[in-house]
Amino acid sequence: LQRVMRHMQLHAGDPDMGSTRLAREFSVSLRTLHQLFEMSGTTVHECLTDARLARASTLLRDPASQHLSTMDVGFASGFSEASTFYRRFKQKFGVTPGDYRAG
């Protein structure tokens, strides 16, 4: 599970990353993958979303990424839709990505 979670963190920016791909890359069944996460009290989707949000928060605060719009940060973090990125970000951090960046 720790190897899978680390892999998710490293590749969170890939919008094609998901449970099917993870199961294939780690040579386990989809059911086994979901059971591993179930035992830890989370889901593959929740863990991947958290990894993507962590990546986004880092990019938003990184001076080297200030040239990216907040929408571009969402896409670079693996979100395929801006609305999903904005909604999930605000749920987790309590502010919009733009307000988070502003400080």
Backbone atoms as SQL, in Angstrom:
CREATE TABLE atoms (id INTEGER PRIMARY KEY, chain TEXT, resi INTEGER, resn TEXT, atom TEXT, x REAL, y REAL, z REAL);
INSERT INTO atoms VALUES
  (1, 'A', 1, 'LEU', 'N', 0.829, -1.194, 0.000),
  (2, 'A', 1, 'LEU', 'CA', 0.000, 0.000, 0.000),
  (3, 'A', 1, 'LEU', 'C', 0.870, 1.254, 0.000),
  (4, 'A', 2, 'GLN', 'N', 1.933, 1.250, 0.785),
  (5, 'A', 2, 'GLN', 'CA', 2.812, 2.422, 0.836),
  (6, 'A', 2, 'GLN', 'C', 3.477, 2.678, -0.511),
  (7, 'A', 3, 'ARG', 'N', 3.861, 1.613, -1.207),
  (8, 'A', 3, 'ARG', 'CA', 4.464, 1.779, -2.538),
  (9, 'A', 3, 'ARG', 'C', 3.455, 2.367, -3.523),
  (10, 'A', 4, 'VAL', 'N', 2.224, 1.906, -3.455),
  (11, 'A', 4, 'VAL', 'CA', 1.179, 2.415, -4.342),
  (12, 'A', 4, 'VAL', 'C', 0.916, 3.887, -4.043),
  (13, 'A', 5, 'MET', 'N', 0.816, 4.222, -2.771),
  (14, 'A', 5, 'MET', 'CA', 0.548, 5.607, -2.384),
  (15, 'A', 5, 'MET', 'C', 1.698, 6.522, -2.809),
  (16, 'A', 6, 'ARG', 'N', 2.920, 6.060, -2.666),
  (17, 'A', 6, 'ARG', 'CA', 4.082, 6.859, -3.084),
  (18, 'A', 6, 'ARG', 'C', 4.046, 7.071, -4.599),
  (19, 'A', 7, 'HIS', 'N', 3.715, 6.022, -5.319),
  (20, 'A', 7, 'HIS', 'CA', 3.603, 6.110, -6.777),
  (21, 'A', 7, 'HIS', 'C', 2.526, 7.125, -7.165),
  (22, 'A', 8, 'MET', 'N', 1.425, 7.114, -6.444),
  (23, 'A', 8, 'MET', 'CA', 0.349, 8.071, -6.703),
  (24, 'A', 8, 'MET', 'C', 0.836, 9.504, -6.477),
  (25, 'A', 9, 'GLN', 'N', 1.591, 9.725, -5.428),
  (26, 'A', 9, 'GLN', 'CA', 2.105, 11.056, -5.143),
  (27, 'A', 9, 'GLN', 'C', 3.054, 11.525, -6.243),
  (28, 'A', 10, 'LEU', 'N', 3.896, 10.627, -6.705),
  (29, 'A', 10, 'LEU', 'CA', 4.866, 10.980, -7.738),
  (30, 'A', 10, 'LEU', 'C', 4.210, 11.243, -9.087),
  (31, 'A', 11, 'HIS', 'N', 3.097, 10.572, -9.345),
  (32, 'A', 11, 'HIS', 'CA', 2.450, 10.664, -10.655),
  (33, 'A', 11, 'HIS', 'C', 1.058, 11.293, -10.588),
  (34, 'A', 12, 'ALA', 'N', 0.801, 12.043, -9.550),
  (35, 'A', 12, 'ALA', 'CA', -0.517, 12.659, -9.368),
  (36, 'A', 12, 'ALA', 'C', -0.870, 13.609, -10.503),
  (37, 'A', 13, 'GLY', 'N', 0.126, 14.199, -11.135),
  (38, 'A', 13, 'GLY', 'CA', -0.124, 15.133, -12.216),
  (39, 'A', 13, 'GLY', 'C', -0.613, 14.490, -13.501),
  (40, 'A', 14, 'ASP', 'N', -0.566, 13.189, -13.564),
  (41, 'A', 14, 'ASP', 'CA', -1.025, 12.468, -14.750),
  (42, 'A', 14, 'ASP', 'C', -2.541, 12.310, -14.682),
  (43, 'A', 15, 'PRO', 'N', -3.276, 12.959, -15.577),
  (44, 'A', 15, 'PRO', 'CA', -4.747, 12.870, -15.514),
  (45, 'A', 15, 'PRO', 'C', -5.285, 11.472, -15.796),
  (46, 'A', 16, 'ASP', 'N', -4.449, 10.595, -16.375),
  (47, 'A', 16, 'ASP', 'CA', -4.892, 9.230, -16.666),
  (48, 'A', 16, 'ASP', 'C', -4.644, 8.265, -15.513),
  (49, 'A', 17, 'MET', 'N', -4.035, 8.775, -14.437),
  (50, 'A', 17, 'MET', 'CA', -3.781, 7.921, -13.272),
  (51, 'A', 17, 'MET', 'C', -5.110, 7.594, -12.602),
  (52, 'A', 18, 'GLY', 'N', -5.327, 6.339, -12.323),
  (53, 'A', 18, 'GLY', 'CA', -6.546, 5.902, -11.663),
  (54, 'A', 18, 'GLY', 'C', -6.390, 4.479, -11.173),
  (55, 'A', 19, 'SER', 'N', -7.427, 3.940, -10.607),
  (56, 'A', 19, 'SER', 'CA', -7.339, 2.618, -9.990),
  (57, 'A', 19, 'SER', 'C', -7.019, 1.519, -10.998),
  (58, 'A', 20, 'THR', 'N', -7.589, 1.583, -12.185),
  (59, 'A', 20, 'THR', 'CA', -7.320, 0.548, -13.189),
  (60, 'A', 20, 'THR', 'C', -5.848, 0.545, -13.582),
  (61, 'A', 21, 'ARG', 'N', -5.326, 1.713, -13.808),
  (62, 'A', 21, 'ARG', 'CA', -3.914, 1.821, -14.191),
  (63, 'A', 21, 'ARG', 'C', -2.999, 1.399, -13.045),
  (64, 'A', 22, 'LEU', 'N', -3.318, 1.808, -11.821),
  (65, 'A', 22, 'LEU', 'CA', -2.506, 1.412, -10.672),
  (66, 'A', 22, 'LEU', 'C', -2.499, -0.106, -10.499),
  (67, 'A', 23, 'ALA', 'N', -3.655, -0.716, -10.624),
  (68, 'A', 23, 'ALA', 'CA', -3.738, -2.168, -10.487),
  (69, 'A', 23, 'ALA', 'C', -2.857, -2.844, -11.533),
  (70, 'A', 24, 'ARG', 'N', -2.917, -2.355, -12.752),
  (71, 'A', 24, 'ARG', 'CA', -2.104, -2.924, -13.830),
  (72, 'A', 24, 'ARG', 'C', -0.619, -2.720, -13.548),
  (73, 'A', 25, 'GLU', 'N', -0.229, -1.510, -13.133),
  (74, 'A', 25, 'GLU', 'CA', 1.184, -1.216, -12.901),
  (75, 'A', 25, 'GLU', 'C', 1.771, -1.997, -11.732),
  (76, 'A', 26, 'PHE', 'N', 0.932, -2.356, -10.754),
  (77, 'A', 26, 'PHE', 'CA', 1.411, -3.103, -9.597),
  (78, 'A', 26, 'PHE', 'C', 1.047, -4.579, -9.668),
  (79, 'A', 27, 'SER', 'N', 0.499, -4.994, -10.805),
  (80, 'A', 27, 'SER', 'CA', 0.171, -6.404, -11.060),
  (81, 'A', 27, 'SER', 'C', -0.720, -7.009, -9.976),
  (82, 'A', 28, 'VAL', 'N', -1.748, -6.262, -9.617),
  (83, 'A', 28, 'VAL', 'CA', -2.759, -6.777, -8.687),
  (84, 'A', 28, 'VAL', 'C', -4.121, -6.570, -9.333),
  (85, 'A', 29, 'SER', 'N', -5.094, -7.312, -8.836),
  (86, 'A', 29, 'SER', 'CA', -6.440, -7.127, -9.366),
  (87, 'A', 29, 'SER', 'C', -7.011, -5.809, -8.851),
  (88, 'A', 30, 'LEU', 'N', -7.974, -5.316, -9.568),
  (89, 'A', 30, 'LEU', 'CA', -8.641, -4.088, -9.159),
  (90, 'A', 30, 'LEU', 'C', -9.262, -4.260, -7.773),
  (91, 'A', 31, 'ARG', 'N', -9.864, -5.397, -7.543),
  (92, 'A', 31, 'ARG', 'CA', -10.488, -5.686, -6.242),
  (93, 'A', 31, 'ARG', 'C', -9.447, -5.676, -5.121),
  (94, 'A', 32, 'THR', 'N', -8.290, -6.287, -5.365),
  (95, 'A', 32, 'THR', 'CA', -7.223, -6.312, -4.359),
  (96, 'A', 32, 'THR', 'C', -6.749, -4.902, -4.045),
  (97, 'A', 33, 'LEU', 'N', -6.588, -4.100, -5.075),
  (98, 'A', 33, 'LEU', 'CA', -6.175, -2.717, -4.867),
  (99, 'A', 33, 'LEU', 'C', -7.173, -1.976, -3.986),
  (100, 'A', 34, 'HIS', 'N', -8.448, -2.117, -4.297),
  (101, 'A', 34, 'HIS', 'CA', -9.471, -1.436, -3.505),
  (102, 'A', 34, 'HIS', 'C', -9.520, -1.970, -2.070),
  (103, 'A', 35, 'GLN', 'N', -9.293, -3.253, -1.888),
  (104, 'A', 35, 'GLN', 'CA', -9.273, -3.826, -0.542),
  (105, 'A', 35, 'GLN', 'C', -8.104, -3.278, 0.274),
  (106, 'A', 36, 'LEU', 'N', -6.956, -3.088, -0.363),
  (107, 'A', 36, 'LEU', 'CA', -5.802, -2.513, 0.343),
  (108, 'A', 36, 'LEU', 'C', -6.144, -1.132, 0.897),
  (109, 'A', 37, 'PHE', 'N', -6.774, -0.326, 0.079),
  (110, 'A', 37, 'PHE', 'CA', -7.130, 1.016, 0.526),
  (111, 'A', 37, 'PHE', 'C', -8.240, 0.982, 1.561),
  (112, 'A', 38, 'GLU', 'N', -9.183, 0.072, 1.388),
  (113, 'A', 38, 'GLU', 'CA', -10.280, -0.086, 2.352),
  (114, 'A', 38, 'GLU', 'C', -9.737, -0.356, 3.749),
  (115, 'A', 39, 'MET', 'N', -8.716, -1.209, 3.828),
  (116, 'A', 39, 'MET', 'CA', -8.132, -1.560, 5.126),
  (117, 'A', 39, 'MET', 'C', -7.473, -0.361, 5.791),
  (118, 'A', 40, 'SER', 'N', -7.061, 0.629, 4.982),
  (119, 'A', 40, 'SER', 'CA', -6.428, 1.814, 5.561),
  (120, 'A', 40, 'SER', 'C', -7.444, 2.922, 5.841),
  (121, 'A', 41, 'GLY', 'N', -8.714, 2.658, 5.555),
  (122, 'A', 41, 'GLY', 'CA', -9.760, 3.623, 5.861),
  (123, 'A', 41, 'GLY', 'C', -9.961, 4.701, 4.818),
  (124, 'A', 42, 'THR', 'N', -9.469, 4.477, 3.624),
  (125, 'A', 42, 'THR', 'CA', -9.623, 5.447, 2.544),
  (126, 'A', 42, 'THR', 'C', -9.932, 4.714, 1.245),
  (127, 'A', 43, 'THR', 'N', -10.049, 5.457, 0.179),
  (128, 'A', 43, 'THR', 'CA', -10.269, 4.854, -1.135),
  (129, 'A', 43, 'THR', 'C', -9.159, 5.307, -2.075),
  (130, 'A', 44, 'VAL', 'N', -9.025, 4.616, -3.181),
  (131, 'A', 44, 'VAL', 'CA', -8.044, 5.000, -4.190),
  (132, 'A', 44, 'VAL', 'C', -8.340, 6.432, -4.651),
  (133, 'A', 45, 'HIS', 'N', -9.590, 6.705, -4.920),
  (134, 'A', 45, 'HIS', 'CA', -9.987, 8.018, -5.419),
  (135, 'A', 45, 'HIS', 'C', -9.666, 9.127, -4.410),
  (136, 'A', 46, 'GLU', 'N', -9.974, 8.915, -3.137),
  (137, 'A', 46, 'GLU', 'CA', -9.680, 9.913, -2.105),
  (138, 'A', 46, 'GLU', 'C', -8.180, 10.160, -1.994),
  (139, 'A', 47, 'CYS', 'N', -7.410, 9.099, -2.034),
  (140, 'A', 47, 'CYS', 'CA', -5.955, 9.224, -1.909),
  (141, 'A', 47, 'CYS', 'C', -5.370, 9.964, -3.112),
  (142, 'A', 48, 'LEU', 'N', -5.851, 9.636, -4.294),
  (143, 'A', 48, 'LEU', 'CA', -5.371, 10.305, -5.502),
  (144, 'A', 48, 'LEU', 'C', -5.772, 11.779, -5.499),
  (145, 'A', 49, 'THR', 'N', -6.990, 12.065, -5.086),
  (146, 'A', 49, 'THR', 'CA', -7.433, 13.462, -5.002),
  (147, 'A', 49, 'THR', 'C', -6.569, 14.233, -4.005),
  (148, 'A', 50, 'ASP', 'N', -6.284, 13.636, -2.853),
  (149, 'A', 50, 'ASP', 'CA', -5.423, 14.292, -1.859),
  (150, 'A', 50, 'ASP', 'C', -4.024, 14.547, -2.415),
  (151, 'A', 51, 'ALA', 'N', -3.479, 13.587, -3.163),
  (152, 'A', 51, 'ALA', 'CA', -2.150, 13.759, -3.755),
  (153, 'A', 51, 'ALA', 'C', -2.169, 14.902, -4.773),
  (154, 'A', 52, 'ARG', 'N', -3.242, 14.976, -5.547),
  (155, 'A', 52, 'ARG', 'CA', -3.362, 16.048, -6.541),
  (156, 'A', 52, 'ARG', 'C', -3.521, 17.412, -5.871),
  (157, 'A', 53, 'LEU', 'N', -4.282, 17.459, -4.801),
  (158, 'A', 53, 'LEU', 'CA', -4.461, 18.724, -4.081),
  (159, 'A', 53, 'LEU', 'C', -3.171, 19.168, -3.410),
  (160, 'A', 54, 'ALA', 'N', -2.410, 18.221, -2.890),
  (161, 'A', 54, 'ALA', 'CA', -1.114, 18.551, -2.287),
  (162, 'A', 54, 'ALA', 'C', -0.178, 19.121, -3.349),
  (163, 'A', 55, 'ARG', 'N', -0.193, 18.510, -4.515),
  (164, 'A', 55, 'ARG', 'CA', 0.635, 19.005, -5.624),
  (165, 'A', 55, 'ARG', 'C', 0.200, 20.425, -6.010),
  (166, 'A', 56, 'ALA', 'N', -1.111, 20.636, -6.097),
  (167, 'A', 56, 'ALA', 'CA', -1.637, 21.952, -6.463),
  (168, 'A', 56, 'ALA', 'C', -1.236, 23.005, -5.429),
  (169, 'A', 57, 'SER', 'N', -1.343, 22.677, -4.151),
  (170, 'A', 57, 'SER', 'CA', -0.996, 23.663, -3.114),
  (171, 'A', 57, 'SER', 'C', 0.481, 24.023, -3.180),
  (172, 'A', 58, 'THR', 'N', 1.320, 23.046, -3.487),
  (173, 'A', 58, 'THR', 'CA', 2.754, 23.314, -3.640),
  (174, 'A', 58, 'THR', 'C', 3.003, 24.228, -4.832),
  (175, 'A', 59, 'LEU', 'N', 2.365, 23.931, -5.956),
  (176, 'A', 59, 'LEU', 'CA', 2.540, 24.762, -7.151),
  (177, 'A', 59, 'LEU', 'C', 2.036, 26.181, -6.937),
  (178, 'A', 60, 'LEU', 'N', 0.926, 26.311, -6.239),
  (179, 'A', 60, 'LEU', 'CA', 0.364, 27.648, -6.009),
  (180, 'A', 60, 'LEU', 'C', 1.277, 28.525, -5.164),
  (181, 'A', 61, 'ARG', 'N', 2.043, 27.924, -4.279),
  (182, 'A', 61, 'ARG', 'CA', 2.933, 28.682, -3.395),
  (183, 'A', 61, 'ARG', 'C', 4.368, 28.774, -3.929),
  (184, 'A', 62, 'ASP', 'N', 4.662, 28.030, -4.989),
  (185, 'A', 62, 'ASP', 'CA', 6.009, 28.006, -5.555),
  (186, 'A', 62, 'ASP', 'C', 6.240, 29.228, -6.440),
  (187, 'A', 63, 'PRO', 'N', 7.222, 30.059, -6.107),
  (188, 'A', 63, 'PRO', 'CA', 7.489, 31.249, -6.923),
  (189, 'A', 63, 'PRO', 'C', 7.796, 30.909, -8.390),
  (190, 'A', 64, 'ALA', 'N', 8.370, 29.749, -8.631),
  (191, 'A', 64, 'ALA', 'CA', 8.693, 29.343, -10.001),
  (192, 'A', 64, 'ALA', 'C', 7.449, 29.010, -10.817),
  (193, 'A', 65, 'SER', 'N', 6.309, 28.839, -10.152),
  (194, 'A', 65, 'SER', 'CA', 5.068, 28.488, -10.844),
  (195, 'A', 65, 'SER', 'C', 4.078, 29.650, -10.897),
  (196, 'A', 66, 'GLN', 'N', 4.521, 30.826, -10.522),
  (197, 'A', 66, 'GLN', 'CA', 3.617, 31.974, -10.489),
  (198, 'A', 66, 'GLN', 'C', 3.102, 32.364, -11.878),
  (199, 'A', 67, 'HIS', 'N', 3.810, 31.956, -12.911),
  (200, 'A', 67, 'HIS', 'CA', 3.368, 32.261, -14.275),
  (201, 'A', 67, 'HIS', 'C', 2.164, 31.410, -14.702),
  (202, 'A', 68, 'LEU', 'N', 1.888, 30.338, -13.961),
  (203, 'A', 68, 'LEU', 'CA', 0.749, 29.469, -14.277),
  (204, 'A', 68, 'LEU', 'C', -0.537, 30.057, -13.712),
  (205, 'A', 69, 'SER', 'N', -1.596, 30.026, -14.482),
  (206, 'A', 69, 'SER', 'CA', -2.900, 30.431, -13.951),
  (207, 'A', 69, 'SER', 'C', -3.364, 29.358, -12.973),
  (208, 'A', 70, 'THR', 'N', -4.333, 29.689, -12.158),
  (209, 'A', 70, 'THR', 'CA', -4.832, 28.684, -11.212),
  (210, 'A', 70, 'THR', 'C', -5.425, 27.499, -11.961),
  (211, 'A', 71, 'MET', 'N', -6.050, 27.736, -13.098),
  (212, 'A', 71, 'MET', 'CA', -6.593, 26.647, -13.898),
  (213, 'A', 71, 'MET', 'C', -5.465, 25.750, -14.424),
  (214, 'A', 72, 'ASP', 'N', -4.358, 26.372, -14.869),
  (215, 'A', 72, 'ASP', 'CA', -3.207, 25.597, -15.331),
  (216, 'A', 72, 'ASP', 'C', -2.609, 24.767, -14.200),
  (217, 'A', 73, 'VAL', 'N', -2.619, 25.307, -12.991),
  (218, 'A', 73, 'VAL', 'CA', -2.140, 24.550, -11.827),
  (219, 'A', 73, 'VAL', 'C', -3.016, 23.321, -11.628),
  (220, 'A', 74, 'GLY', 'N', -4.322, 23.490, -11.752),
  (221, 'A', 74, 'GLY', 'CA', -5.236, 22.352, -11.629),
  (222, 'A', 74, 'GLY', 'C', -4.940, 21.277, -12.657),
  (223, 'A', 75, 'PHE', 'N', -4.738, 21.683, -13.899),
  (224, 'A', 75, 'PHE', 'CA', -4.423, 20.712, -14.952),
  (225, 'A', 75, 'PHE', 'C', -3.068, 20.059, -14.705),
  (226, 'A', 76, 'ALA', 'N', -2.080, 20.839, -14.270),
  (227, 'A', 76, 'ALA', 'CA', -0.751, 20.298, -13.980),
  (228, 'A', 76, 'ALA', 'C', -0.765, 19.349, -12.787),
  (229, 'A', 77, 'SER', 'N', -1.791, 19.456, -11.974),
  (230, 'A', 77, 'SER', 'CA', -1.919, 18.599, -10.789),
  (231, 'A', 77, 'SER', 'C', -2.731, 17.342, -11.077),
  (232, 'A', 78, 'GLY', 'N', -3.190, 17.192, -12.308),
  (233, 'A', 78, 'GLY', 'CA', -3.884, 15.965, -12.692),
  (234, 'A', 78, 'GLY', 'C', -5.385, 16.068, -12.788),
  (235, 'A', 79, 'PHE', 'N', -5.942, 17.229, -12.507),
  (236, 'A', 79, 'PHE', 'CA', -7.387, 17.399, -12.641),
  (237, 'A', 79, 'PHE', 'C', -7.715, 17.633, -14.112),
  (238, 'A', 80, 'SER', 'N', -8.733, 16.962, -14.606),
  (239, 'A', 80, 'SER', 'CA', -9.078, 17.112, -16.022),
  (240, 'A', 80, 'SER', 'C', -10.157, 18.164, -16.244),
  (241, 'A', 81, 'GLU', 'N', -10.783, 18.619, -15.158),
  (242, 'A', 81, 'GLU', 'CA', -11.809, 19.661, -15.267),
  (243, 'A', 81, 'GLU', 'C', -11.558, 20.747, -14.230),
  (244, 'A', 82, 'ALA', 'N', -11.598, 21.989, -14.684),
  (245, 'A', 82, 'ALA', 'CA', -11.339, 23.118, -13.791),
  (246, 'A', 82, 'ALA', 'C', -12.351, 23.175, -12.655),
  (247, 'A', 83, 'SER', 'N', -13.618, 22.910, -12.959),
  (248, 'A', 83, 'SER', 'CA', -14.651, 23.003, -11.922),
  (249, 'A', 83, 'SER', 'C', -14.411, 21.997, -10.797),
  (250, 'A', 84, 'THR', 'N', -13.975, 20.802, -11.155),
  (251, 'A', 84, 'THR', 'CA', -13.674, 19.790, -10.133),
  (252, 'A', 84, 'THR', 'C', -12.494, 20.246, -9.280),
  (253, 'A', 85, 'PHE', 'N', -11.473, 20.789, -9.922),
  (254, 'A', 85, 'PHE', 'CA', -10.310, 21.283, -9.192),
  (255, 'A', 85, 'PHE', 'C', -10.713, 22.368, -8.202),
  (256, 'A', 86, 'TYR', 'N', -11.437, 23.377, -8.670),
  (257, 'A', 86, 'TYR', 'CA', -11.834, 24.483, -7.792),
  (258, 'A', 86, 'TYR', 'C', -12.706, 23.994, -6.626),
  (259, 'A', 87, 'ARG', 'N', -13.650, 23.119, -6.925),
  (260, 'A', 87, 'ARG', 'CA', -14.556, 22.613, -5.890),
  (261, 'A', 87, 'ARG', 'C', -13.797, 21.797, -4.845),
  (262, 'A', 88, 'ARG', 'N', -12.974, 20.859, -5.288),
  (263, 'A', 88, 'ARG', 'CA', -12.213, 20.018, -4.347),
  (264, 'A', 88, 'ARG', 'C', -11.207, 20.839, -3.547),
  (265, 'A', 89, 'PHE', 'N', -10.573, 21.800, -4.198),
  (266, 'A', 89, 'PHE', 'CA', -9.588, 22.629, -3.511),
  (267, 'A', 89, 'PHE', 'C', -10.252, 23.416, -2.391),
  (268, 'A', 90, 'LYS', 'N', -11.372, 24.018, -2.692),
  (269, 'A', 90, 'LYS', 'CA', -12.070, 24.814, -1.677),
  (270, 'A', 90, 'LYS', 'C', -12.581, 23.933, -0.537),
  (271, 'A', 91, 'GLN', 'N', -13.030, 22.710, -0.852),
  (272, 'A', 91, 'GLN', 'CA', -13.474, 21.785, 0.185),
  (273, 'A', 91, 'GLN', 'C', -12.335, 21.453, 1.138),
  (274, 'A', 92, 'LYS', 'N', -11.152, 21.247, 0.598),
  (275, 'A', 92, 'LYS', 'CA', -10.021, 20.833, 1.433),
  (276, 'A', 92, 'LYS', 'C', -9.386, 21.999, 2.191),
  (277, 'A', 93, 'PHE', 'N', -9.196, 23.134, 1.514),
  (278, 'A', 93, 'PHE', 'CA', -8.443, 24.233, 2.107),
  (279, 'A', 93, 'PHE', 'C', -9.307, 25.384, 2.606),
  (280, 'A', 94, 'GLY', 'N', -10.582, 25.380, 2.256),
  (281, 'A', 94, 'GLY', 'CA', -11.487, 26.417, 2.735),
  (282, 'A', 94, 'GLY', 'C', -11.421, 27.728, 1.982),
  (283, 'A', 95, 'VAL', 'N', -10.576, 27.806, 0.984),
  (284, 'A', 95, 'VAL', 'CA', -10.443, 29.003, 0.152),
  (285, 'A', 95, 'VAL', 'C', -10.270, 28.574, -1.296),
  (286, 'A', 96, 'THR', 'N', -10.491, 29.502, -2.211),
  (287, 'A', 96, 'THR', 'CA', -10.269, 29.208, -3.628),
  (288, 'A', 96, 'THR', 'C', -8.766, 29.120, -3.895),
  (289, 'A', 97, 'PRO', 'N', -8.375, 28.475, -4.987),
  (290, 'A', 97, 'PRO', 'CA', -6.957, 28.423, -5.321),
  (291, 'A', 97, 'PRO', 'C', -6.325, 29.804, -5.442),
  (292, 'A', 98, 'GLY', 'N', -7.060, 30.766, -6.006),
  (293, 'A', 98, 'GLY', 'CA', -6.528, 32.125, -6.140),
  (294, 'A', 98, 'GLY', 'C', -6.270, 32.786, -4.797),
  (295, 'A', 99, 'ASP', 'N', -7.216, 32.603, -3.879),
  (296, 'A', 99, 'ASP', 'CA', -7.033, 33.167, -2.529),
  (297, 'A', 99, 'ASP', 'C', -5.899, 32.461, -1.787),
  (298, 'A', 100, 'TYR', 'N', -5.754, 31.156, -2.009),
  (299, 'A', 100, 'TYR', 'CA', -4.674, 30.397, -1.382),
  (300, 'A', 100, 'TYR', 'C', -3.322, 30.925, -1.862),
  (301, 'A', 101, 'ARG', 'N', -3.234, 31.165, -3.157),
  (302, 'A', 101, 'ARG', 'CA', -1.993, 31.676, -3.731),
  (303, 'A', 101, 'ARG', 'C', -1.666, 33.060, -3.173),
  (304, 'A', 102, 'ALA', 'N', -2.696, 33.882, -3.007),
  (305, 'A', 102, 'ALA', 'CA', -2.496, 35.245, -2.519),
  (306, 'A', 102, 'ALA', 'C', -2.012, 35.276, -1.073),
  (307, 'A', 103, 'GLY', 'N', -2.300, 34.205, -0.365),
  (308, 'A', 103, 'GLY', 'CA', -1.720, 34.113, 0.945),
  (309, 'A', 103, 'GLY', 'C', -2.553, 34.191, 2.117);
